[in-house]
Amino acid sequence: MPPEVQASRTGVGERRLTAEYIAARALIDAASLEEAAPKILAGICEALGWDHGALWAIEREIDALRCVHIWNAPAVAFPEFDTISRTSTFQRGIGLPGRRRANRLRMRSVSC
């Protein structure tokens, strides 16, 4: 394996460990997921070099997924996407998130 590929893979592993640490630390320090969510999203996105991240949770009253928190890198903005995300819900079986939930499929990542 070429050295640059090996270095790249090592860097990804280190960034993932950093993201895991940040998420764990935020959960330990917070009294609730609502309090920890902004730190978790920011930490994961920054550690992995992402411009955008969103936390979706099941809203039990309507049995649907709803976006509960969004983080954007300081240099970028996605106002329309953020608005659509915050106002959308996904019932079980509807849309990619709803189908994933209905079929209990495991997804590693959905990214561009």
PyMOL commands that set and color helices and strands:
alter all, ss='L'
color gray80, all
select helices_A, chain A and resi 3-29+33-48+79-87+95-103
alter helices_A, ss='H'
color red, helices_A
select strands_A, chain A and resi 52-59+64-72+89-91
alter strands_A, ss='S'
color yellow, strands_A
deselect
rebuild
show_as cartoon
